[in-house]
């Protein structure tokens, strides 16, 4: 591969001097031996006895892993115990199948010379052809010299270098390194180390790759095998460029060979990483470098985010692109995350493309007025966005306009360029996505929790269910996340990334004990300690990277399938980790936990957020209302079918009655459209209903009635005594019925105990 004319080697003034100053002596050699203990390039030894190479996959070095794959992936223990420690390239090479021929095999078990003869003969059956082959064809007249590799007894090829067929092909594949050094590499039959091999590169290009690998080593985050390095070095050497900066990042990605294997993706990622580090060395980092670019690299701005880039190239208007960049820079400085910044750019890019379309017809900021925004609202409607996404498109454009006016970036913006509250779509009231108790009973079962393939995923799941954390907050828990109060009660300390503050939630002793066990496992893996309770298990030499949410979600789906969790209809359950947060809040509300307490436990900023869960509390109150025994003035039970046609209307009347017509000893069942002419005569009113909670008031009223009746009889007031006797009779019926119901309930509790 050679550089195309439109990508001819460019000049990069000062880069060579910077590389010479940056690359340390230990990374300057053409071949660098790797210490197996190196956290980035090294690793544990291969599980094959007497093989001292570094294990890369399934506990095997690359050579033995390939041999295990070729053998059909037999039992690893048996394979490790039975296979030879000698690797391909360090074991004797097979010779040509022609008797007495010591040339190496090339194709079909034959050397190139005899394969050509066999091919010219029409490729007959090989065994019969070998038996009939004349002696004059079998061996050359004068025996050739042997291969330069010390243990190889095959003949060297006729053409230079003096190597057998197999070792010559490997020499070419390695970039034609110095022959003497190449041959010396075979002196040790089982090398105890791997090497970073930069042979084939020259001048500045070699320094660039050495600098990139030095940076990868200093980062200490991603394990990188020397074979991956060699793959990239050989590709770069064949590209014909003088510097990694001669081609753009997109050009390198396009030209890099694509295969279905993950190794190709890893090699491409290493190449892109190398170019980025060299570019950073050449141009520096920070706002002075990034702001003029159409693609901002957030890592160069000190923003750690899954969204690595902000792309402004889709904004066709230069005047609008400049304003959007200024706005996004200000918002990043104010502390928004990379994901929110990416959303801002995406929304403003869509708005810019609308302005450039015939429907927008805008060529300058001063032309944006209310009429344009009304056309934009109509255009947004055609996209079919969700209510939330639709509101974000309106809200972010409005915030953009507000910032322009507030900071006076451009005074030409029309005063009517503003969205009003009526422009936002009305969000439908949605119930919280709490899981049914039928589902929760399955996922909380101890035997199902034990089905997690690793204790890390099991503990994270328990914390999500019992503490109500967001999944991103749970997976980023600090290593020391348990604190205790003055009474030694444990709390989980976490950082609420949405609210950008620390928060506490109480935990039980079981969770506290499980966290302690997880801390011990982390220290066994990373003896020097790790900042996270749940470090990513792979590509994380220092333990600084937390377990990613995508990794957990994939494991969660597999666990649900393994446990065969099903809903009430018998269908497999597909849940999200955030539903456990909804379930946690809803359970608390339905257990009559005060809403303010729930707000604190969920670390909500406002009661409106907690009220989203509290709406289900009405079902709990209605359940109590339906189950409570209600009696009228005759002591008769007032019943209502909760599933009947009048249930909803009766419940609505009951709620309003409790608020507007509550009595000291019960509730009024009179329709709200009517007024009661009988003040304080409820015990003779057929609309009156009461429950056992008012028994103390009924007993007090009965005592008062007895006093009134006695006084009336003593004064000879027969009519007054008669009226109150009727009230007393109704009251006795009410008390008898309610006390009987209360005694029955107490007996049930005693039996249950």
C-alpha distance (Angstrom), angle and dihedral (degrees) to the residues before:
residue distance angle dihedral
X1 . . .
X2 3.80 . .
X3 3.75 133.2 .
X4 3.78 112.7 -89.2
X5 3.83 118.6 -123.6
X6 3.77 92.8 -108.7
X7 3.78 89.2 52.9
X8 3.78 99.0 43.7
X9 3.81 115.2 158.5
X10 3.77 108.6 -73.8
X11 3.75 128.5 -148.8
X12 3.78 116.7 -106.3
X13 3.79 105.9 -172.0
X14 3.77 115.7 -147.3
X15 3.81 95.9 5.2
X16 3.80 95.3 109.8
X17 3.80 92.1 52.8
X18 3.80 90.8 48.6
X19 3.79 90.8 50.6
X20 3.80 92.1 49.2
X21 3.78 89.5 52.9
X22 3.82 95.7 43.4
X23 3.83 104.2 44.4
X24 3.80 110.2 84.9
X25 3.84 120.7 -138.4
X26 3.83 93.8 -107.7
X27 3.82 89.4 62.4
X28 3.84 96.7 45.0
X29 3.85 99.4 83.5
X30 3.80 124.0 99.8
X31 3.82 89.6 -128.8
X32 3.80 120.2 30.0
X33 3.80 120.9 -167.7
X34 3.80 113.9 -133.3
X35 3.77 121.7 -135.2
X36 3.85 107.6 -135.3
X37 3.82 87.7 -135.9
X38 3.82 92.1 59.2
X39 3.84 106.4 122.4
X40 3.82 93.6 -141.4
X41 3.81 109.2 29.4
X42 3.83 98.8 22.3
X43 3.77 135.5 60.6
X44 3.83 145.2 162.0
X45 3.83 119.8 -42.9
X46 3.79 122.5 -90.8
X47 3.82 113.6 -89.8
X48 3.84 91.6 -128.0
X49 3.86 107.3 102.5
X50 3.82 114.4 -107.2
X51 3.82 91.8 12.0
X52 3.77 106.8 119.1
X53 3.77 96.9 -177.9
X54 3.80 121.6 115.6
X55 3.80 119.7 -87.8
X56 3.78 111.8 -122.2
X57 3.82 107.5 164.4
X58 3.80 130.9 22.5
X59 3.79 89.1 -9.9
X60 3.82 92.5 -60.0
X61 3.78 132.5 111.4
X62 3.78 115.9 -114.3
X63 3.81 93.7 -98.7
X64 3.80 95.4 50.5
X65 3.79 91.7 40.9
X66 3.82 89.5 56.9
X67 3.80 89.7 47.2
X68 3.83 89.7 50.6
X69 3.82 89.9 50.8
X70 3.81 91.8 49.2
X71 3.82 89.7 50.5
X72 3.81 90.6 58.8
X73 3.83 97.5 -99.2
X74 3.81 99.0 -76.1
X75 3.81 123.5 -175.0
X76 3.79 105.9 -50.2
X77 3.80 95.4 -139.0
X78 3.80 93.7 51.2
X79 3.79 91.8 43.4
X80 3.81 92.8 49.9
X81 3.80 92.4 50.1
X82 3.80 96.3 45.9
X83 3.80 106.4 37.3
X84 3.80 123.7 92.6
X85 3.81 118.4 -107.0
X86 3.82 88.8 -137.0
X87 3.79 111.4 104.7
X88 3.76 131.9 -146.1
X89 3.77 106.5 -84.1
X90 3.80 91.8 30.8
X91 3.80 98.3 58.4
X92 3.83 126.8 75.9
X93 3.79 112.8 -74.7
X94 3.82 121.6 -127.6
X95 3.79 117.2 -108.4
X96 3.80 129.3 -138.7
X97 3.83 113.5 -72.2
X98 3.81 92.0 -125.2
X99 3.84 107.2 104.5
X100 3.81 114.5 -103.7
X101 3.84 91.8 9.0
X102 3.81 112.1 125.6
X103 3.78 98.3 -177.1
X104 3.80 115.3 117.9
X105 3.79 123.0 -102.5
X106 3.79 119.0 -96.7
X107 3.82 106.9 167.4
X108 3.77 135.6 -5.9
X109 3.79 91.4 7.1
X110 3.82 90.9 -63.3
X111 3.77 134.0 109.2
X112 3.84 116.8 -114.7
X113 3.82 92.3 -99.4
X114 3.80 96.5 53.0
X115 3.80 93.8 37.6
X116 3.82 88.1 59.1
X117 3.84 91.0 51.3
X118 3.80 91.6 47.3
X119 3.80 91.6 47.4
X120 3.85 91.8 50.6
X121 3.83 88.3 51.8
X122 3.82 90.0 59.5
X123 3.80 97.1 -99.5
X124 3.82 97.9 -81.1
X125 3.80 124.1 -171.8
X126 3.81 102.5 -56.2
X127 3.82 101.2 -137.5
X128 3.81 94.2 51.0
X129 3.79 91.5 43.2
X130 3.81 91.7 52.5
X131 3.83 91.1 50.9
X132 3.81 92.7 52.9
X133 3.83 96.9 42.7
X134 3.86 111.1 123.1
X135 3.80 118.4 -119.7
X136 3.78 90.9 -120.5
X137 3.80 89.5 62.4
X138 3.80 95.9 43.2
X139 3.79 100.0 68.6
X140 3.80 134.2 13.7
X141 3.79 119.0 -106.1
X142 3.82 92.7 -110.4
X143 3.85 117.5 35.9
X144 3.84 110.3 -118.6
X145 3.80 123.7 -125.9
X146 3.81 119.2 -87.4
X147 3.82 126.1 -104.7
X148 3.81 115.4 -83.5
X149 3.81 91.9 -126.0
X150 3.81 104.6 104.7
X151 3.80 99.7 -131.7
X152 3.83 96.0 37.7
X153 3.84 114.8 97.8
X154 3.82 95.8 -177.1
X155 3.78 123.8 114.5
X156 3.75 118.7 -99.0
X157 3.79 120.3 -115.9
X158 3.79 116.8 -96.8
X159 3.81 90.8 -115.7
X160 3.84 124.3 66.0
X161 2.90 137.4 -57.9
X162 3.78 102.8 58.7
X163 3.78 96.1 -119.4
X164 3.78 135.4 118.5
X165 3.78 119.6 -104.8
X166 3.84 95.9 -92.9
X167 3.80 97.4 43.8
X168 3.79 91.4 44.7
X169 3.80 91.8 54.3
X170 3.81 90.3 49.4
X171 3.82 90.3 49.3
X172 3.80 89.9 54.4
X173 3.82 91.9 45.9
X174 3.81 90.0 53.0
X175 3.79 91.5 57.7
X176 3.85 99.2 -94.7
X177 3.83 96.2 -77.1
X178 3.81 124.4 -171.2
X179 3.81 104.4 -55.6
X180 3.81 97.4 -138.1
X181 3.83 92.0 49.5
X182 3.80 90.6 45.8
X183 3.80 92.3 53.0
X184 3.81 92.3 47.0
X185 3.80 88.5 57.7
X186 3.80 88.8 70.1
X187 3.81 95.9 54.2
X188 3.80 91.7 89.3
X189 3.79 107.4 64.1
X190 3.82 94.6 -158.8
X191 3.82 108.1 25.2
X192 3.79 112.5 -149.7
X193 3.77 94.5 -148.8
X194 3.78 143.3 42.4
X195 3.77 124.4 -130.7
X196 3.77 140.7 -140.6
X197 3.78 100.4 -130.9
X198 3.83 117.5 -162.3
X199 3.82 95.2 168.6
X200 3.77 112.6 135.8
X201 3.80 93.8 41.1
X202 3.75 122.9 97.1
X203 3.77 141.1 -164.5
X204 3.76 118.4 -22.8
X205 3.81 94.7 -2.0
X206 3.81 90.8 61.8
X207 3.81 91.0 49.8
X208 3.80 90.2 50.3
X209 3.81 92.6 54.6
X210 3.80 91.0 44.0
X211 3.80 90.1 51.0
X212 3.81 91.5 48.9
X213 3.82 92.0 51.2
X214 3.80 90.0 46.8
X215 3.82 88.6 54.3
X216 3.82 91.2 47.2
X217 3.81 88.5 52.5
X218 3.82 92.7 47.8
X219 3.82 92.2 48.0
X220 3.80 89.4 57.9
X221 3.80 92.9 -165.0
X222 3.81 110.1 104.2
X223 3.80 125.5 45.3
X224 3.80 110.8 -129.6
X225 3.78 123.0 -170.1
X226 3.83 119.1 -142.3
X227 3.82 89.0 -125.7
X228 3.80 88.8 61.1
X229 3.80 89.0 50.4
X230 3.80 90.7 50.6
X231 3.80 90.8 50.2
X232 3.80 90.6 55.9
X233 3.82 94.2 42.1
X234 3.81 92.4 54.2
X235 3.80 92.1 48.0
X236 3.81 92.5 49.1
X237 3.82 90.8 46.5
X238 3.82 90.7 54.9
X239 3.82 93.5 46.6
X240 3.81 93.8 78.2
X241 3.82 94.9 -136.4
X242 3.78 124.4 136.7
X243 3.82 94.6 -147.2
X244 3.78 137.8 16.3
X245 3.82 86.6 -120.7
X246 3.82 91.8 62.5
X247 3.80 88.3 84.5
X248 3.79 127.1 43.4
X249 3.76 120.5 -114.8
X250 3.80 89.8 -106.0
X251 3.81 91.0 51.7
X252 3.82 92.2 53.5
X253 3.79 90.9 49.4
X254 3.80 91.8 48.9
X255 3.79 94.6 49.1
X256 3.80 97.8 42.6
X257 3.83 109.8 102.7
X258 3.77 112.3 -103.9
X259 3.78 122.0 -144.1
X260 3.76 134.1 165.3
X261 3.77 91.1 -110.7
X262 3.78 120.1 100.8
X263 3.80 88.7 -133.9
X264 3.79 89.9 72.0
X265 3.81 91.1 54.2
X266 3.80 90.8 49.0
X267 3.79 91.5 50.6
X268 3.80 91.8 48.6
X269 3.80 89.9 50.1
X270 3.81 90.1 51.6
X271 3.80 90.7 51.2
X272 3.81 92.1 49.9
X273 3.80 89.5 47.8
X274 3.81 90.5 52.0
X275 3.79 92.8 51.6
X276 3.81 92.6 47.8
X277 3.79 92.6 51.6
X278 3.81 92.2 49.1
X279 3.80 90.5 47.4
X280 3.79 89.8 50.1
X281 3.80 90.3 50.9
X282 3.79 91.2 50.2
X283 3.81 99.6 44.0
X284 3.80 103.7 20.5
X285 3.80 125.3 -138.1
X286 3.79 138.9 -92.6
X287 3.78 136.0 71.7
X288 3.80 95.0 -50.4
X289 3.80 88.4 61.9
X290 3.79 101.1 35.9
X291 3.80 103.8 38.8
X292 3.85 97.2 70.2
X293 3.83 91.4 48.2
X294 3.80 123.6 93.9
X295 3.81 89.0 -139.2
X296 3.79 116.1 51.0
X297 3.80 117.1 -155.2
X298 3.77 103.3 -144.8
X299 3.80 93.5 -161.1
X300 3.82 87.7 63.1
X301 3.80 88.3 55.1
X302 3.78 94.1 52.3
X303 3.81 93.4 -105.5
X304 3.80 113.6 136.1
X305 3.77 106.2 -157.0
X306 3.82 140.8 137.9
X307 3.81 84.6 -122.3
X308 3.81 97.4 76.1
X309 3.82 96.8 179.5
X310 3.79 141.3 38.3
X311 3.81 111.4 -151.8
X312 3.80 119.5 -155.1
X313 3.81 96.7 166.5
X314 3.81 91.6 99.6
X315 3.82 92.3 66.8
X316 3.84 104.5 91.8
X317 3.84 98.2 -169.2
X318 3.85 113.8 80.1
X319 3.82 91.9 -157.0
X320 3.81 91.6 52.8
X321 3.81 94.0 42.5
X322 3.80 90.0 56.2
X323 3.80 92.0 51.2
X324 3.81 92.5 47.0
X325 3.81 91.2 50.1
X326 3.78 90.6 50.3
X327 3.79 91.7 48.9
X328 3.80 94.5 47.9
X329 3.81 91.6 46.7
X330 3.81 89.6 52.7
X331 3.80 91.9 48.4
X332 3.81 92.4 48.5
X333 3.77 88.3 50.8
X334 3.80 88.8 51.6
X335 3.79 89.5 57.7
X336 3.80 109.8 -98.6
X337 3.80 115.9 151.2
X338 3.77 125.9 -109.8
X339 3.80 92.4 -104.6
X340 3.80 92.5 55.8
X341 3.81 90.7 46.4
X342 3.80 89.4 51.9
X343 3.81 89.2 51.7
X344 3.82 90.2 51.7
X345 3.81 91.6 52.9
X346 3.81 92.3 45.6
X347 3.82 93.3 51.4
X348 3.81 94.5 45.2
X349 3.81 90.7 46.7
X350 3.80 89.2 55.0
X351 3.83 90.0 47.8
X352 3.83 91.3 49.0
X353 3.79 91.7 51.6
X354 3.80 89.8 51.1
X355 3.82 90.8 51.6
X356 3.82 89.7 51.7
X357 3.82 92.7 49.5
X358 3.82 124.0 88.5
X359 3.82 88.8 -105.6
X360 3.80 90.3 58.4
X361 3.77 100.7 36.1
X362 3.81 94.3 -178.7
X363 3.81 123.1 146.1
X364 3.80 100.8 168.8
X365 3.79 139.5 27.4
X366 3.80 91.3 -112.0
X367 3.83 89.8 63.3
X368 3.82 93.3 62.7
X369 3.80 107.7 101.1
X370 3.78 138.3 144.5
X371 3.79 92.5 -76.4
X372 3.81 90.6 57.4
X373 3.79 91.1 48.8
X374 3.79 91.3 51.0
X375 3.81 89.2 54.6
X376 3.80 88.6 47.9
X377 3.81 90.8 53.0
X378 3.79 89.7 52.3
X379 3.80 90.5 48.3
X380 3.81 91.9 49.9
X381 3.77 89.6 54.0
X382 3.81 91.1 62.1
X383 3.82 92.5 58.5
X384 3.77 93.8 71.4
X385 3.81 94.9 -134.1
X386 3.77 121.3 170.1
X387 3.80 116.9 -100.6
X388 3.80 90.4 -102.9
X389 3.80 94.0 49.9
X390 3.81 91.9 44.2
X391 3.81 90.1 53.1
X392 3.80 91.6 48.4
X393 3.81 91.9 53.9
X394 3.79 90.5 52.9
X395 3.79 96.4 40.0
X396 3.81 96.9 49.0
X397 3.81 93.4 48.3
X398 3.80 88.7 49.0
X399 3.82 90.8 49.2
X400 3.81 88.7 49.8
X401 3.81 91.0 54.5
X402 3.80 91.3 46.0
X403 3.83 91.4 53.1
X404 3.82 91.1 50.1
X405 3.80 90.1 54.7
X406 3.80 95.5 39.5
X407 3.82 94.7 51.7
X408 3.82 94.8 32.2
X409 3.78 92.9 -128.4
X410 3.80 90.8 153.1
X411 3.80 122.7 4.8
X412 3.80 93.1 -165.9
X413 3.82 92.6 81.6
X414 3.82 107.6 117.2
X415 3.81 116.1 -113.6
X416 3.83 91.0 -129.7
X417 3.83 92.0 59.1
X418 3.76 94.2 104.9
X419 3.79 137.5 109.3
X420 3.79 121.4 -130.9
X421 3.79 131.3 -146.0
X422 3.79 89.7 -102.5
X423 3.82 90.3 60.4
X424 3.79 92.6 66.7
X425 3.80 116.9 87.0
X426 3.78 114.9 -111.7
X427 3.75 110.7 -107.0
X428 3.79 112.3 -131.9
X429 3.78 115.6 -123.7
X430 3.78 105.6 -107.4
X431 3.75 128.6 -168.4
X432 3.79 116.3 -121.1
X433 3.78 114.0 -91.3
X434 3.78 94.5 -118.2
X435 3.78 115.3 160.8
X436 3.78 119.9 -114.6
X437 3.78 114.9 -101.8
X438 3.80 87.5 -121.1
X439 3.81 88.3 63.8
X440 3.79 94.8 40.6
X441 3.80 90.3 53.3
X442 3.81 88.6 59.4
X443 3.81 98.8 46.1
X444 3.81 92.1 44.4
X445 3.78 94.8 52.8
X446 3.83 109.4 117.0
X447 3.80 93.1 -134.5
X448 3.81 90.6 54.0
X449 3.80 92.4 47.3
X450 3.80 88.1 52.5
X451 3.81 88.4 59.3
X452 3.81 90.3 74.7
X453 3.82 105.8 114.1
X454 3.80 91.4 -135.4
X455 3.81 133.5 28.1
X456 3.80 91.4 -126.9
X457 3.81 93.4 66.1
X458 3.80 90.9 43.0
X459 3.81 93.4 53.8
X460 3.81 92.7 45.2
X461 3.82 88.9 52.9
X462 3.81 92.9 49.4
X463 3.82 90.9 50.1
X464 3.79 91.7 49.6
X465 3.81 92.2 50.7
X466 3.81 98.8 42.3
X467 3.80 101.9 34.8
X468 3.81 103.5 35.2
X469 3.82 95.7 -132.2
X470 3.77 123.8 159.1
X471 3.79 110.0 -105.8
X472 3.82 93.6 -116.5
X473 3.81 90.7 52.7
X474 3.81 93.1 46.7
X475 3.80 94.8 50.9
X476 3.82 90.9 48.8
X477 3.79 95.5 52.3
X478 3.81 111.2 143.3
X479 3.78 118.3 -112.8
X480 3.83 91.5 -111.1
X481 3.79 97.1 46.9
X482 3.81 101.3 142.5
X483 3.82 121.2 87.2
X484 3.80 129.2 172.1
X485 3.79 131.9 -145.4
X486 3.81 128.2 -137.8
X487 3.81 90.1 -77.9
X488 3.85 91.3 52.8
X489 3.81 90.6 -111.6
X490 3.84 110.1 153.3
X491 3.82 123.8 -123.6
X492 3.78 131.1 -174.2
X493 3.80 111.0 -124.4
X494 3.79 114.6 -154.9
X495 3.78 140.7 156.5
X496 3.79 115.2 -110.0
X497 3.80 99.3 -143.0
X498 3.79 93.4 -171.9
X499 3.81 93.1 55.6
X500 3.83 93.2 29.3
X501 3.79 95.6 -130.0
X502 3.77 141.3 100.5
X503 3.79 119.3 -98.8
X504 3.80 139.4 -177.1
X505 3.80 132.0 -141.0
X506 3.82 125.0 -177.9
X507 3.81 117.8 -113.5
X508 3.79 133.9 -171.1
X509 3.78 128.1 -115.3
X510 3.81 92.5 -99.8
X511 3.81 92.9 59.5
X512 3.80 90.6 43.0
X513 3.80 90.4 53.5
X514 3.82 92.3 47.6
X515 3.81 90.3 51.2
X516 3.80 89.7 53.0
X517 3.81 90.2 52.9
X518 3.81 90.4 49.6
X519 3.81 90.1 51.6
X520 3.80 90.1 54.1
X521 3.81 91.0 50.7
X522 3.79 90.9 50.9
X523 3.81 91.8 51.0
X524 3.80 90.6 49.9
X525 3.82 89.6 55.4
X526 3.82 96.2 38.2
X527 3.84 106.8 26.4
X528 3.80 91.9 -177.3
X529 3.79 89.7 58.3
X530 3.80 135.3 -106.0
X531 3.81 128.2 -123.5
X532 3.82 93.3 -134.7
X533 3.79 131.9 67.2
X534 3.81 89.9 -146.3
X535 3.83 107.9 37.1
X536 3.78 119.2 -176.8
X537 3.83 105.6 -96.4
X538 3.83 97.0 -140.7
X539 3.82 135.6 43.8
X540 3.78 88.5 15.5
X541 3.84 109.5 109.1
X542 3.81 95.3 166.1
X543 3.79 97.0 36.5
X544 3.80 92.0 -123.0
X545 3.81 97.6 125.8
X546 3.82 117.9 80.6
X547 3.77 123.6 -135.8
X548 3.81 106.7 -83.1
X549 3.79 121.3 -118.6
X550 3.82 90.8 -127.0
X551 3.82 91.0 56.0
X552 3.81 90.6 50.2
X553 3.81 93.7 46.7
X554 3.80 91.5 52.1
X555 3.81 90.4 49.8
X556 3.82 89.9 46.8
X557 3.81 92.2 55.3
X558 3.79 90.9 49.9
X559 3.80 91.3 48.1
X560 3.83 92.7 50.8
X561 3.80 89.7 50.7
X562 3.79 91.3 47.7
X563 3.83 91.5 50.5
X564 3.82 91.2 44.1
X565 3.82 92.0 -135.3
X566 3.80 109.9 -170.3
X567 3.79 136.5 -176.6
X568 3.81 128.0 -126.0
X569 3.81 89.7 -81.1
X570 3.79 93.1 54.3
X571 3.79 93.7 -108.3
X572 3.84 122.3 136.0
X573 3.80 111.3 -95.0
X574 3.79 120.2 -120.1
X575 3.78 109.0 -171.0
X576 3.79 135.6 167.0
X577 3.81 124.2 -133.9
X578 3.82 89.7 -117.3
X579 3.80 90.5 63.9
X580 3.80 88.1 69.7
X581 3.81 88.0 60.7
X582 3.81 89.8 53.0
X583 3.79 90.0 47.2
X584 3.80 91.8 49.5
X585 3.81 92.5 52.7
X586 3.79 94.5 43.1
X587 3.81 92.6 50.0
X588 3.79 90.9 52.7
X589 3.80 92.8 50.0
X590 3.79 92.5 47.9
X591 3.80 90.0 51.2
X592 3.80 88.2 60.5
X593 3.79 93.7 -107.7
X594 3.83 106.5 160.4
X595 3.78 113.3 -100.6
X596 3.81 92.1 -123.5
X597 3.81 89.7 57.4
X598 3.81 90.6 50.0
X599 3.80 89.9 49.4
X600 3.80 90.9 54.5
X601 3.82 93.4 46.4
X602 3.81 92.1 50.6
X603 3.83 90.8 40.9
X604 3.78 92.6 -130.0
X605 3.77 118.8 173.4
X606 3.78 95.2 -140.3
X607 3.78 141.0 20.6
X608 3.80 89.1 -117.5
X609 3.79 90.2 69.2
X610 3.81 91.6 50.3
X611 3.80 90.8 45.2
X612 3.81 86.6 67.4
X613 3.80 86.5 72.6
X614 3.79 95.4 33.8
X615 3.80 92.9 66.3
X616 3.78 89.1 78.6
X617 3.79 88.3 59.3
X618 3.80 87.9 80.3
X619 3.79 88.6 66.8
X620 3.77 88.9 54.8
X621 3.80 92.6 50.2
X622 3.80 91.2 47.2
X623 3.79 89.8 49.8
X624 3.80 89.7 56.0
X625 3.81 90.3 46.5
X626 3.80 92.6 50.6
X627 3.80 93.1 46.8
X628 3.83 96.6 44.9
X629 3.82 116.4 93.9
X630 3.78 111.4 -116.8
X631 3.81 120.6 -166.0
X632 3.78 132.7 -170.5
X633 3.81 129.0 -142.0
X634 3.82 90.9 -76.5
X635 3.80 92.4 56.0
X636 3.81 89.8 -110.0
X637 3.81 119.8 143.5
X638 3.81 114.4 -108.0
X639 3.81 106.9 -141.6
X640 3.76 132.9 -174.8
X641 3.76 127.9 179.6
X642 3.84 104.4 -119.8
X643 3.78 89.8 -150.9
X644 3.78 96.2 44.5
X645 3.77 127.0 110.2
X646 3.81 92.6 -100.2
X647 3.79 95.8 47.2
X648 3.80 96.7 96.4
X649 3.78 93.6 42.9
X650 3.80 91.9 46.7
X651 3.76 91.4 49.6
X652 3.79 91.0 49.6
X653 3.81 90.1 50.7
X654 3.80 90.4 46.9
X655 3.81 92.2 53.0
X656 3.80 92.1 48.6
X657 3.75 91.6 44.1
X658 3.76 91.8 54.4
X659 3.77 89.4 53.8
X660 3.81 104.3 38.3
X661 3.83 104.9 22.4
X662 3.79 104.6 31.6
X663 3.80 112.6 149.5
X664 3.82 128.4 -157.3
X665 3.79 90.3 -109.8
X666 3.84 106.6 25.9
X667 3.78 143.8 -34.4
X668 3.79 135.0 -62.4
X669 3.78 116.8 -121.3
X670 3.79 94.4 -166.9
X671 3.81 113.3 126.6
X672 3.79 110.5 -100.0
X673 3.78 91.3 -123.7
X674 3.83 90.1 68.1
X675 3.79 132.3 65.3
X676 3.82 124.1 -138.3
X677 3.87 116.1 -120.5
X678 3.80 92.1 -170.7
X679 3.78 106.5 79.7
X680 3.80 112.5 -164.8
X681 3.83 92.2 -2.5
X682 3.76 97.3 108.5
X683 3.81 96.4 125.7
X684 3.78 87.9 65.3
X685 3.83 94.0 41.6
X686 3.83 119.3 100.5
X687 3.84 90.5 -148.8
X688 3.82 92.7 63.2
X689 3.84 121.2 107.9
X690 3.76 131.1 173.5
X691 3.82 142.9 175.9
X692 3.81 138.4 -144.8
X693 3.80 92.0 -91.9
X694 3.83 88.1 76.2
X695 3.84 96.6 53.8
X696 3.84 93.5 110.5
X697 3.80 89.9 55.5
X698 3.82 91.0 47.6
X699 3.80 92.8 51.9
X700 3.82 91.3 48.0
X701 3.81 90.5 48.9
X702 3.83 91.2 48.7
X703 3.81 90.6 54.1
X704 3.78 90.3 49.0
X705 3.83 91.4 49.5
X706 3.80 92.1 52.1
X707 3.78 89.1 54.4
X708 3.83 91.7 49.9
X709 3.82 92.6 48.3
X710 3.82 92.8 48.5
X711 3.80 91.5 49.9
X712 3.83 92.7 47.0
X713 3.80 92.8 49.9
X714 3.82 90.6 48.7
X715 3.83 90.4 53.0
X716 3.81 93.1 44.5
X717 3.83 93.7 -113.7
X718 3.81 95.7 147.6
X719 3.85 96.2 167.7
X720 3.82 92.6 52.7
X721 3.79 91.6 47.0
X722 3.85 90.7 49.0
X723 3.84 93.7 51.6
X724 3.77 92.6 49.5
X725 3.81 91.7 45.2
X726 3.85 87.1 60.7
X727 3.81 90.3 51.0
X728 3.83 90.1 46.4
X729 3.80 91.0 52.1
X730 3.80 92.2 51.9
X731 3.78 90.7 46.1
X732 3.85 92.0 51.3
X733 3.81 89.7 52.4
X734 3.81 90.6 50.3
X735 3.82 93.4 48.2
X736 3.81 93.2 46.1
X737 3.82 92.6 50.6
X738 3.79 94.7 45.5
X739 3.84 94.5 45.3
X740 3.80 90.7 49.4
X741 3.81 90.1 51.7
X742 3.81 91.9 47.0
X743 3.82 92.2 49.1
X744 3.78 91.5 50.7
X745 3.81 90.6 51.7
X746 3.81 91.4 49.7
X747 3.80 90.2 51.1
X748 3.77 91.2 52.4
X749 3.79 90.3 52.5
X750 3.84 90.9 49.6
X751 3.81 91.4 49.9
X752 3.76 91.3 48.5
X753 3.80 90.8 51.4
